[in-house]
């Protein structure tokens, strides 16, 4: 009995449509776990990088030296890309002799906002796929189950005397589709909720840094204008 009702045997005994549903859900599950691992590494990296950079930034490090150190790297991302974008725009605007402190503030703020949007988009990569898998997998599995049970009852209609032994395998192989749908959906939903919360916290942290850094650059521009006057 165990051999007859093993997962592999039930998969082979299922109809082609139910087999296709199971394979589709298995593919969704594999893709979801791949993206979960990849997103987990990327978000954890961004969190550690944000904390490390802010500790260095607020320790009183010279902004010009910090800019040279960060921009010298090949790949600048996360909160460091916001800093580089803001300081680069600040240096560019300050070259203009008639640049006001408000123009400096507006320019650096816009540059960092663009960089912020780009970084958030990068952090949210594949999250929509996880949400989609979490939403549709149970329904795909349910479709396979309904189809399998329907075929089982149609087959029973041609039999004069039905027994539990005749019904059980067909229903079991149909219910596996629902189980696989839940197996694909539950991790995807949990990962989507966790990652969405983490990205939201990072976005708030990035946004606070943008506002604070823009204020610092504006104060420097005001002080520089007073010295020139």
Buried (B, 14 or more C-beta within 10 A) or exposed (E): EEEEEEEEBBBEBBBEBBBEBBEBBBEBBEBBBEBBEEBBEBBEEBBEBBEEBBEEBEEEEEBEEBBEEBBEEEEBBBBBBBBBBBBBBBEBBBEEEEBBBEBBBBBBBBBBBEBBEBBBEBBBEBBEBBBBBBEBBBEBBBBBBBBBBEBBEEEBEEEEEEEEEEBBBBBBBBBBBBBBBBBBBEBBBEBBEBBBEBBEEBBEBBBEBBEEBBEBBBEBBBEBBEEEE
